[in-house]
Amino acid sequence: MDLLPSYRALVESPEQSAFCAGASTLADLLQRLRQLWPQAPAGDGALVAALNDANRQALDLDPRRLEGHWFPGHYDAATRRIAWLWPKGHATEPFQDQYLARCRQGSVFNQLVQPRTALAPLLSPSADEAAAPAGFIFHLSRCGSTLLSGGLAELDDTSVLSESPLLTALLLDATLTETQKRAALPRLVRLQAAPFAGRGRIVVKWNAWDLFRFPLIDAAFPGVPRVLLFREPEEILASHARSAGRHMAGDPALAALHPAFAPLSGEADLLDFRIGVLKALTDAMRACAGDPEAMPLDYARLDAAGIDGACRHFGLVPSAAARARIAQRLGVHSKALHQPFEADSARKRQWFQDGDRQRIQGALAPGHRALQAAAGA
């Protein structure tokens, strides 16, 4: 029996979806589905198999029909499909991947009902866009961007998209044109914020390497204020020496973004590679630091006053309760909220031997000083 029409009706209906999302067990979910679908197979195994088959197909509907109730979590470039899940409150996690994991955890509905839609309806220019985001966070990595985005997530009226895997995959999709990406980006940002009533002020924290796509992002979102976070180069590189991020590990998926990401050869010096990446990122940040929408901010000044300055730059006004939550967040590790914060800048500056330190400073100190000057430091 073809359940796809009923499956589509379930996904399109906020009421039906919410009813099924309230199920606490597999048996409860299957019982609720049978209330909605009298024609469903009698056996549990057959019904689960029918759901799995529906999950594998792209629903023939415009993704905007799911706006406000489903959350677009991932984009698969190979199939040009968006994968959706049922949201569980707004995100306060350090990274959006962690929020998506929370939505799946303990939700039999999200584990069993996983709708997909085609990206295509979002690729054509039209005049259907909502208000611009409140602000963007760009960073050189390990510069406090997670702390800042976490603090802003504590505001009462704000939705924060922290390194959205969906936006990352879209920007890296080499099969899409720049025009298609410019059309899709605002719609995908809006769709990710839409489920959270009362949180219409949107802040996007981009990946560090998205600095190389700044012209495209700026064209898709003209005039959006941005904070540009930077830090002492030795401290950034010491952090990656301990635990390398994707862009500092030679990920071949990033090679098309900039020559600095050229694949590492067997004899390549890893520190030289990372210096080259950080220099390229710094140059890209300097290029977009000189206009009124930009607020360069040094990690060394990212305290309560620094976060308050970012709020003002974005036009956000924290309530007294939000300020208290931000102050509490400043006392914990930005990426591990169960751990207390321990300042480690001095320790990071001692990571490298004198020769390596001189290489780092020779290549990166001029760009760092330029950013400090732009920040008025």
GUVEXBA-22866 format. One record per residue (C-alpha): residue in three letters; z, y, x. Coordinates in steps of 0.2 Angstrom, whole numbers, m for minus. Example, Ala and Ser with C-alpha at 12.3 -4.5 7.8 and 13.67 -1.06 7.14 Angstrom:
REM GUVEXBA-22866
<gunu residuo="ALA" up="39" north="m22" east="62"/>
<gunu residuo="SER" up="36" north="m5" east="68"/>
This chain:
REM GUVEXBA-22866
<gunu residuo="MET" up="0" north="0" east="0"/>
<gunu residuo="ASP" up="m5" north="17" east="7"/>
<gunu residuo="LEU" up="11" north="28" east="7"/>
<gunu residuo="LEU" up="3" north="43" east="17"/>
<gunu residuo="PRO" up="1" north="54" east="1"/>
<gunu residuo="SER" up="19" north="51" east="m3"/>
<gunu residuo="TYR" up="24" north="54" east="15"/>
<gunu residuo="ARG" up="15" north="70" east="16"/>
<gunu residuo="ALA" up="23" north="76" east="m1"/>
<gunu residuo="LEU" up="40" north="72" east="7"/>
<gunu residuo="VAL" up="36" north="82" east="23"/>
<gunu residuo="GLU" up="29" north="97" east="13"/>
<gunu residuo="SER" up="44" north="98" east="1"/>
<gunu residuo="PRO" up="60" north="106" east="8"/>
<gunu residuo="GLU" up="69" north="98" east="m6"/>
<gunu residuo="GLN" up="63" north="80" east="m3"/>
<gunu residuo="SER" up="66" north="82" east="15"/>
<gunu residuo="ALA" up="83" north="89" east="14"/>
<gunu residuo="PHE" up="88" north="75" east="2"/>
<gunu residuo="CYS" up="82" north="62" east="14"/>
<gunu residuo="ALA" up="90" north="71" east="29"/>
<gunu residuo="GLY" up="107" north="69" east="21"/>
<gunu residuo="ALA" up="106" north="50" east="23"/>
<gunu residuo="SER" up="120" north="44" east="35"/>
<gunu residuo="THR" up="113" north="26" east="38"/>
<gunu residuo="LEU" up="96" north="17" east="38"/>
<gunu residuo="ALA" up="100" north="8" east="22"/>
<gunu residuo="ASP" up="105" north="25" east="14"/>
<gunu residuo="LEU" up="89" north="33" east="20"/>
<gunu residuo="LEU" up="78" north="18" east="13"/>
<gunu residuo="GLN" up="87" north="19" east="m3"/>
<gunu residuo="ARG" up="83" north="38" east="m5"/>
<gunu residuo="LEU" up="65" north="35" east="0"/>
<gunu residuo="ARG" up="64" north="22" east="m14"/>
<gunu residuo="GLN" up="71" north="34" east="m27"/>
<gunu residuo="LEU" up="56" north="46" east="m22"/>
<gunu residuo="TRP" up="43" north="32" east="m20"/>
<gunu residuo="PRO" up="45" north="19" east="m34"/>
<gunu residuo="GLN" up="29" north="11" east="m27"/>
<gunu residuo="ALA" up="37" north="8" east="m9"/>
<gunu residuo="PRO" up="37" north="m9" east="m2"/>
<gunu residuo="ALA" up="52" north="m20" east="m8"/>
<gunu residuo="GLY" up="56" north="m26" east="9"/>
<gunu residuo="ASP" up="65" north="m15" east="22"/>
<gunu residuo="GLY" up="54" north="m21" east="36"/>
<gunu residuo="ALA" up="38" north="m17" east="26"/>
<gunu residuo="LEU" up="44" north="1" east="22"/>
<gunu residuo="VAL" up="49" north="5" east="40"/>
<gunu residuo="ALA" up="32" north="m2" east="46"/>
<gunu residuo="ALA" up="24" north="10" east="33"/>
<gunu residuo="LEU" up="34" north="25" east="39"/>
<gunu residuo="ASN" up="29" north="21" east="57"/>
<gunu residuo="ASP" up="11" north="20" east="52"/>
<gunu residuo="ALA" up="12" north="37" east="44"/>
<gunu residuo="ASN" up="21" north="44" east="59"/>
<gunu residuo="ARG" up="6" north="39" east="70"/>
<gunu residuo="GLN" up="m6" north="49" east="59"/>
<gunu residuo="ALA" up="m9" north="68" east="60"/>
<gunu residuo="LEU" up="m6" north="75" east="42"/>
<gunu residuo="ASP" up="m20" north="84" east="35"/>
<gunu residuo="LEU" up="m11" north="101" east="32"/>
<gunu residuo="ASP" up="m9" north="118" east="40"/>
<gunu residuo="PRO" up="7" north="118" east="51"/>
<gunu residuo="ARG" up="12" north="134" east="43"/>
<gunu residuo="ARG" up="16" north="124" east="27"/>
<gunu residuo="LEU" up="31" north="117" east="36"/>
<gunu residuo="GLU" up="37" north="134" east="41"/>
<gunu residuo="GLY" up="55" north="137" east="38"/>
<gunu residuo="HIS" up="61" north="119" east="35"/>
<gunu residuo="TRP" up="54" north="108" east="49"/>
<gunu residuo="PHE" up="55" north="112" east="68"/>
<gunu residuo="PRO" up="40" north="110" east="79"/>
<gunu residuo="GLY" up="47" north="102" east="94"/>
<gunu residuo="HIS" up="33" north="96" east="105"/>
<gunu residuo="TYR" up="14" north="98" east="108"/>
<gunu residuo="ASP" up="3" north="84" east="115"/>
<gunu residuo="ALA" up="m12" north="91" east="123"/>
<gunu residuo="ALA" up="m21" north="74" east="124"/>
<gunu residuo="THR" up="m22" north="73" east="105"/>
<gunu residuo="ARG" up="m19" north="92" east="101"/>
<gunu residuo="ARG" up="m5" north="87" east="89"/>
<gunu residuo="ILE" up="12" north="95" east="86"/>
<gunu residuo="ALA" up="27" north="84" east="83"/>
<gunu residuo="TRP" up="40" north="90" east="71"/>
<gunu residuo="LEU" up="59" north="86" east="67"/>
<gunu residuo="TRP" up="72" north="91" east="55"/>
<gunu residuo="PRO" up="83" north="105" east="63"/>
<gunu residuo="LYS" up="102" north="104" east="64"/>
<gunu residuo="GLY" up="108" north="122" east="65"/>
<gunu residuo="HIS" up="102" north="135" east="78"/>
<gunu residuo="ALA" up="101" north="131" east="96"/>
<gunu residuo="THR" up="115" north="136" east="108"/>
<gunu residuo="GLU" up="112" north="123" east="121"/>
<gunu residuo="PRO" up="106" north="129" east="138"/>
<gunu residuo="PHE" up="89" north="122" east="136"/>
<gunu residuo="GLN" up="78" north="118" east="121"/>
<gunu residuo="ASP" up="76" north="100" east="126"/>
<gunu residuo="GLN" up="95" north="98" east="124"/>
<gunu residuo="TYR" up="94" north="105" east="106"/>
<gunu residuo="LEU" up="80" north="93" east="102"/>
<gunu residuo="ALA" up="90" north="79" east="108"/>
<gunu residuo="ARG" up="105" north="85" east="97"/>
<gunu residuo="CYS" up="93" north="85" east="82"/>
<gunu residuo="ARG" up="89" north="67" east="85"/>
<gunu residuo="GLN" up="106" north="61" east="89"/>
<gunu residuo="GLY" up="114" north="53" east="74"/>
<gunu residuo="SER" up="100" north="58" east="62"/>
<gunu residuo="VAL" up="92" north="42" east="55"/>
<gunu residuo="PHE" up="80" north="54" east="46"/>
<gunu residuo="ASN" up="73" north="61" east="63"/>
<gunu residuo="GLN" up="73" north="44" east="70"/>
<gunu residuo="LEU" up="62" north="37" east="56"/>
<gunu residuo="VAL" up="52" north="51" east="50"/>
<gunu residuo="GLN" up="42" north="60" east="63"/>
<gunu residuo="PRO" up="28" north="70" east="56"/>
<gunu residuo="ARG" up="13" north="76" east="66"/>
<gunu residuo="THR" up="0" north="89" east="62"/>
<gunu residuo="ALA" up="m15" north="96" east="71"/>
<gunu residuo="LEU" up="m14" north="111" east="81"/>
<gunu residuo="ALA" up="m32" north="117" east="76"/>
<gunu residuo="PRO" up="m27" north="128" east="61"/>
<gunu residuo="LEU" up="m16" north="139" east="73"/>
<gunu residuo="LEU" up="m31" north="142" east="85"/>
<gunu residuo="SER" up="m41" north="155" east="75"/>
<gunu residuo="PRO" up="m37" north="173" east="76"/>
<gunu residuo="SER" up="m31" north="181" east="59"/>
<gunu residuo="ALA" up="m19" north="194" east="53"/>
<gunu residuo="ASP" up="m4" north="183" east="48"/>
<gunu residuo="GLU" up="8" north="186" east="62"/>
<gunu residuo="ALA" up="26" north="191" east="59"/>
<gunu residuo="ALA" up="36" north="204" east="68"/>
<gunu residuo="ALA" up="36" north="203" east="87"/>
<gunu residuo="PRO" up="50" north="195" east="96"/>
<gunu residuo="ALA" up="65" north="205" east="102"/>
<gunu residuo="GLY" up="63" north="201" east="120"/>
<gunu residuo="PHE" up="57" north="189" east="134"/>
<gunu residuo="ILE" up="67" north="183" east="149"/>
<gunu residuo="PHE" up="57" north="180" east="164"/>
<gunu residuo="HIS" up="65" north="173" east="180"/>
<gunu residuo="LEU" up="62" north="167" east="198"/>
<gunu residuo="SER" up="73" north="151" east="193"/>
<gunu residuo="ARG" up="91" north="149" east="197"/>
<gunu residuo="CYS" up="94" north="167" east="194"/>
<gunu residuo="GLY" up="106" north="167" east="179"/>
<gunu residuo="SER" up="92" north="165" east="165"/>
<gunu residuo="THR" up="101" north="151" east="157"/>
<gunu residuo="LEU" up="117" north="161" east="157"/>
<gunu residuo="LEU" up="108" north="176" east="149"/>
<gunu residuo="SER" up="99" north="166" east="136"/>
<gunu residuo="GLY" up="115" north="156" east="132"/>
<gunu residuo="GLY" up="125" north="173" east="130"/>
<gunu residuo="LEU" up="111" north="180" east="118"/>
<gunu residuo="ALA" up="112" north="163" east="108"/>
<gunu residuo="GLU" up="129" north="168" east="103"/>
<gunu residuo="LEU" up="123" north="184" east="94"/>
<gunu residuo="ASP" up="124" north="183" east="75"/>
<gunu residuo="ASP" up="106" north="187" east="71"/>
<gunu residuo="THR" up="97" north="180" east="86"/>
<gunu residuo="SER" up="87" north="164" east="89"/>
<gunu residuo="VAL" up="84" north="159" east="107"/>
<gunu residuo="LEU" up="70" north="148" east="113"/>
<gunu residuo="SER" up="75" north="142" east="130"/>
<gunu residuo="GLU" up="61" north="135" east="140"/>
<gunu residuo="SER" up="53" north="128" east="125"/>
<gunu residuo="PRO" up="43" north="111" east="129"/>
<gunu residuo="LEU" up="31" north="115" east="115"/>
<gunu residuo="LEU" up="26" north="132" east="123"/>
<gunu residuo="THR" up="26" north="125" east="140"/>
<gunu residuo="ALA" up="14" north="111" east="135"/>
<gunu residuo="LEU" up="2" north="124" east="126"/>
<gunu residuo="LEU" up="1" north="135" east="141"/>
<gunu residuo="LEU" up="m3" north="121" east="153"/>
<gunu residuo="ASP" up="m16" north="114" east="141"/>
<gunu residuo="ALA" up="m32" north="117" east="151"/>
<gunu residuo="THR" up="m43" north="112" east="137"/>
<gunu residuo="LEU" up="m38" north="127" east="127"/>
<gunu residuo="THR" up="m46" north="144" east="129"/>
<gunu residuo="GLU" up="m37" north="160" east="133"/>
<gunu residuo="THR" up="m41" north="166" east="116"/>
<gunu residuo="GLN" up="m35" north="150" east="107"/>
<gunu residuo="LYS" up="m18" north="151" east="117"/>
<gunu residuo="ARG" up="m16" north="170" east="112"/>
<gunu residuo="ALA" up="m19" north="165" east="94"/>
<gunu residuo="ALA" up="m7" north="150" east="94"/>
<gunu residuo="LEU" up="8" north="157" east="104"/>
<gunu residuo="PRO" up="14" north="170" east="91"/>
<gunu residuo="ARG" up="13" north="157" east="77"/>
<gunu residuo="LEU" up="22" north="144" east="87"/>
<gunu residuo="VAL" up="36" north="156" east="92"/>
<gunu residuo="ARG" up="38" north="161" east="74"/>
<gunu residuo="LEU" up="38" north="143" east="67"/>
<gunu residuo="GLN" up="52" north="138" east="80"/>
<gunu residuo="ALA" up="63" north="152" east="74"/>
<gunu residuo="ALA" up="59" north="151" east="55"/>
<gunu residuo="PRO" up="71" north="137" east="50"/>
<gunu residuo="PHE" up="86" north="148" east="55"/>
<gunu residuo="ALA" up="89" north="160" east="41"/>
<gunu residuo="GLY" up="97" north="177" east="46"/>
<gunu residuo="ARG" up="92" north="174" east="64"/>
<gunu residuo="GLY" up="76" north="183" east="64"/>
<gunu residuo="ARG" up="78" north="192" east="81"/>
<gunu residuo="ILE" up="69" north="180" east="93"/>
<gunu residuo="VAL" up="72" north="179" east="112"/>
<gunu residuo="VAL" up="61" north="168" east="122"/>
<gunu residuo="LYS" up="66" north="162" east="139"/>
<gunu residuo="TRP" up="51" north="157" east="148"/>
<gunu residuo="ASN" up="49" north="144" east="163"/>
<gunu residuo="ALA" up="49" north="152" east="180"/>
<gunu residuo="TRP" up="31" north="147" east="183"/>
<gunu residuo="ASP" up="26" north="156" east="166"/>
<gunu residuo="LEU" up="26" north="172" east="177"/>
<gunu residuo="PHE" up="9" north="166" east="182"/>
<gunu residuo="ARG" up="3" north="167" east="164"/>
<gunu residuo="PHE" up="11" north="184" east="161"/>
<gunu residuo="PRO" up="m6" north="193" east="157"/>
<gunu residuo="LEU" up="m9" north="180" east="143"/>
<gunu residuo="ILE" up="8" north="181" east="136"/>
<gunu residuo="ASP" up="8" north="200" east="137"/>
<gunu residuo="ALA" up="m9" north="200" east="128"/>
<gunu residuo="ALA" up="m2" north="188" east="114"/>
<gunu residuo="PHE" up="14" north="199" east="112"/>
<gunu residuo="PRO" up="10" north="217" east="117"/>
<gunu residuo="GLY" up="25" north="228" east="120"/>
<gunu residuo="VAL" up="39" north="215" east="119"/>
<gunu residuo="PRO" up="53" north="221" east="131"/>
<gunu residuo="ARG" up="57" north="209" east="145"/>
<gunu residuo="VAL" up="71" north="206" east="157"/>
<gunu residuo="LEU" up="66" north="200" east="175"/>
<gunu residuo="LEU" up="79" north="191" east="183"/>
<gunu residuo="PHE" up="79" north="189" east="202"/>
<gunu residuo="ARG" up="91" north="183" east="216"/>
<gunu residuo="GLU" up="94" north="183" east="235"/>
<gunu residuo="PRO" up="80" north="171" east="241"/>
<gunu residuo="GLU" up="91" north="160" east="251"/>
<gunu residuo="GLU" up="102" north="157" east="236"/>
<gunu residuo="ILE" up="87" north="152" east="225"/>
<gunu residuo="LEU" up="81" north="140" east="239"/>
<gunu residuo="ALA" up="98" north="132" east="242"/>
<gunu residuo="SER" up="99" north="128" east="224"/>
<gunu residuo="HIS" up="83" north="119" east="224"/>
<gunu residuo="ALA" up="87" north="110" east="240"/>
<gunu residuo="ARG" up="102" north="103" east="231"/>
<gunu residuo="SER" up="92" north="99" east="215"/>
<gunu residuo="ALA" up="74" north="104" east="214"/>
<gunu residuo="GLY" up="66" north="111" east="199"/>
<gunu residuo="ARG" up="49" north="105" east="193"/>
<gunu residuo="HIS" up="40" north="119" east="201"/>
<gunu residuo="MET" up="49" north="116" east="218"/>
<gunu residuo="ALA" up="45" north="97" east="218"/>
<gunu residuo="GLY" up="26" north="98" east="220"/>
<gunu residuo="ASP" up="22" north="94" east="202"/>
<gunu residuo="PRO" up="3" north="91" east="201"/>
<gunu residuo="ALA" up="3" north="97" east="183"/>
<gunu residuo="LEU" up="6" north="115" east="189"/>
<gunu residuo="ALA" up="m8" north="115" east="202"/>
<gunu residuo="ALA" up="m20" north="125" east="191"/>
<gunu residuo="LEU" up="m8" north="139" east="189"/>
<gunu residuo="HIS" up="m8" north="146" east="207"/>
<gunu residuo="PRO" up="m14" north="141" east="224"/>
<gunu residuo="ALA" up="5" north="140" east="229"/>
<gunu residuo="PHE" up="6" north="124" east="219"/>
<gunu residuo="ALA" up="m7" north="115" east="229"/>
<gunu residuo="PRO" up="m2" north="96" east="230"/>
<gunu residuo="LEU" up="9" north="92" east="245"/>
<gunu residuo="SER" up="2" north="82" east="259"/>
<gunu residuo="GLY" up="12" north="69" east="268"/>
<gunu residuo="GLU" up="15" north="80" east="283"/>
<gunu residuo="ALA" up="18" north="96" east="273"/>
<gunu residuo="ASP" up="35" north="106" east="276"/>
<gunu residuo="LEU" up="44" north="106" east="260"/>
<gunu residuo="LEU" up="53" north="122" east="264"/>
<gunu residuo="ASP" up="37" north="131" east="268"/>
<gunu residuo="PHE" up="30" north="125" east="251"/>
<gunu residuo="ARG" up="45" north="131" east="242"/>
<gunu residuo="ILE" up="45" north="148" east="251"/>
<gunu residuo="GLY" up="26" north="149" east="246"/>
<gunu residuo="VAL" up="30" north="146" east="228"/>
<gunu residuo="LEU" up="45" north="158" east="228"/>
<gunu residuo="LYS" up="34" north="172" east="236"/>
<gunu residuo="ALA" up="20" north="169" east="224"/>
<gunu residuo="LEU" up="33" north="170" east="209"/>
<gunu residuo="THR" up="41" north="186" east="217"/>
<gunu residuo="ASP" up="24" north="194" east="219"/>
<gunu residuo="ALA" up="20" north="190" east="201"/>
<gunu residuo="MET" up="37" north="198" east="195"/>
<gunu residuo="ARG" up="34" north="213" east="205"/>
<gunu residuo="ALA" up="17" north="215" east="197"/>
<gunu residuo="CYS" up="25" north="216" east="179"/>
<gunu residuo="ALA" up="41" north="226" east="184"/>
<gunu residuo="GLY" up="34" north="244" east="184"/>
<gunu residuo="ASP" up="32" north="248" east="166"/>
<gunu residuo="PRO" up="45" north="254" east="152"/>
<gunu residuo="GLU" up="46" north="237" east="144"/>
<gunu residuo="ALA" up="52" north="229" east="160"/>
<gunu residuo="MET" up="71" north="228" east="165"/>
<gunu residuo="PRO" up="73" north="220" east="182"/>
<gunu residuo="LEU" up="91" north="213" east="184"/>
<gunu residuo="ASP" up="99" north="206" east="199"/>
<gunu residuo="TYR" up="109" north="190" east="197"/>
<gunu residuo="ALA" up="123" north="199" east="207"/>
<gunu residuo="ARG" up="125" north="211" east="192"/>
<gunu residuo="LEU" up="123" north="198" east="178"/>
<gunu residuo="ASP" up="141" north="200" east="171"/>
<gunu residuo="ALA" up="147" north="206" east="154"/>
<gunu residuo="ALA" up="140" north="223" east="157"/>
<gunu residuo="GLY" up="123" north="215" east="163"/>
<gunu residuo="ILE" up="121" north="205" east="147"/>
<gunu residuo="ASP" up="126" north="221" east="137"/>
<gunu residuo="GLY" up="112" north="230" east="146"/>
<gunu residuo="ALA" up="100" north="216" east="142"/>
<gunu residuo="CYS" up="105" north="217" east="123"/>
<gunu residuo="ARG" up="102" north="236" east="123"/>
<gunu residuo="HIS" up="85" north="233" east="131"/>
<gunu residuo="PHE" up="80" north="221" east="117"/>
<gunu residuo="GLY" up="88" north="232" east="104"/>
<gunu residuo="LEU" up="101" north="219" east="100"/>
<gunu residuo="VAL" up="119" north="224" east="95"/>
<gunu residuo="PRO" up="133" north="211" east="97"/>
<gunu residuo="SER" up="147" north="210" east="85"/>
<gunu residuo="ALA" up="165" north="210" east="91"/>
<gunu residuo="ALA" up="165" north="191" east="88"/>
<gunu residuo="ALA" up="149" north="189" east="97"/>
<gunu residuo="ARG" up="156" north="198" east="112"/>
<gunu residuo="ALA" up="171" north="187" east="112"/>
<gunu residuo="ARG" up="159" north="172" east="112"/>
<gunu residuo="ILE" up="149" north="179" east="126"/>
<gunu residuo="ALA" up="164" north="182" east="137"/>
<gunu residuo="GLN" up="170" north="164" east="134"/>
<gunu residuo="ARG" up="152" north="158" east="139"/>
<gunu residuo="LEU" up="154" north="168" east="155"/>
<gunu residuo="GLY" up="168" north="158" east="160"/>
<gunu residuo="VAL" up="159" north="141" east="160"/>
<gunu residuo="HIS" up="145" north="133" east="170"/>
<gunu residuo="SER" up="129" north="139" east="161"/>
<gunu residuo="LYS" up="120" north="122" east="162"/>
<gunu residuo="ALA" up="136" north="112" east="159"/>
<gunu residuo="LEU" up="146" north="120" east="146"/>
<gunu residuo="HIS" up="161" north="108" east="148"/>
<gunu residuo="GLN" up="163" north="114" east="166"/>
<gunu residuo="PRO" up="172" north="130" east="172"/>
<gunu residuo="PHE" up="161" north="143" east="181"/>
<gunu residuo="GLU" up="163" north="144" east="200"/>
<gunu residuo="ALA" up="154" north="157" east="210"/>
<gunu residuo="ASP" up="144" north="149" east="223"/>
<gunu residuo="SER" up="133" north="163" east="230"/>
<gunu residuo="ALA" up="142" north="164" east="247"/>
<gunu residuo="ARG" up="141" north="145" east="249"/>
<gunu residuo="LYS" up="123" north="145" east="245"/>
<gunu residuo="ARG" up="119" north="158" east="258"/>
<gunu residuo="GLN" up="127" north="146" east="272"/>
<gunu residuo="TRP" up="115" north="132" east="267"/>
<gunu residuo="PHE" up="102" north="135" east="279"/>
<gunu residuo="GLN" up="102" north="134" east="298"/>
<gunu residuo="ASP" up="98" north="151" east="308"/>
<gunu residuo="GLY" up="79" north="146" east="311"/>
<gunu residuo="ASP" up="76" north="142" east="292"/>
<gunu residuo="ARG" up="85" north="157" east="287"/>
<gunu residuo="GLN" up="74" north="168" east="297"/>
<gunu residuo="ARG" up="59" north="160" east="290"/>
<gunu residuo="ILE" up="65" north="163" east="272"/>
<gunu residuo="GLN" up="70" north="181" east="276"/>
<gunu residuo="GLY" up="54" north="185" east="285"/>
<gunu residuo="ALA" up="43" north="179" east="271"/>
<gunu residuo="LEU" up="54" north="184" east="256"/>
<gunu residuo="ALA" up="65" north="199" east="260"/>
<gunu residuo="PRO" up="52" north="212" east="257"/>
<gunu residuo="GLY" up="48" north="206" east="240"/>
<gunu residuo="HIS" up="67" north="205" east="236"/>
<gunu residuo="ARG" up="70" north="222" east="242"/>
<gunu residuo="ALA" up="56" north="229" east="231"/>
<gunu residuo="LEU" up="63" north="221" east="216"/>
<gunu residuo="GLN" up="80" north="228" east="220"/>
<gunu residuo="ALA" up="72" north="245" east="221"/>
<gunu residuo="ALA" up="64" north="243" east="204"/>
<gunu residuo="ALA" up="81" north="238" east="197"/>
<gunu residuo="GLY" up="89" north="254" east="204"/>
<gunu residuo="ALA" up="100" north="243" east="215"/>
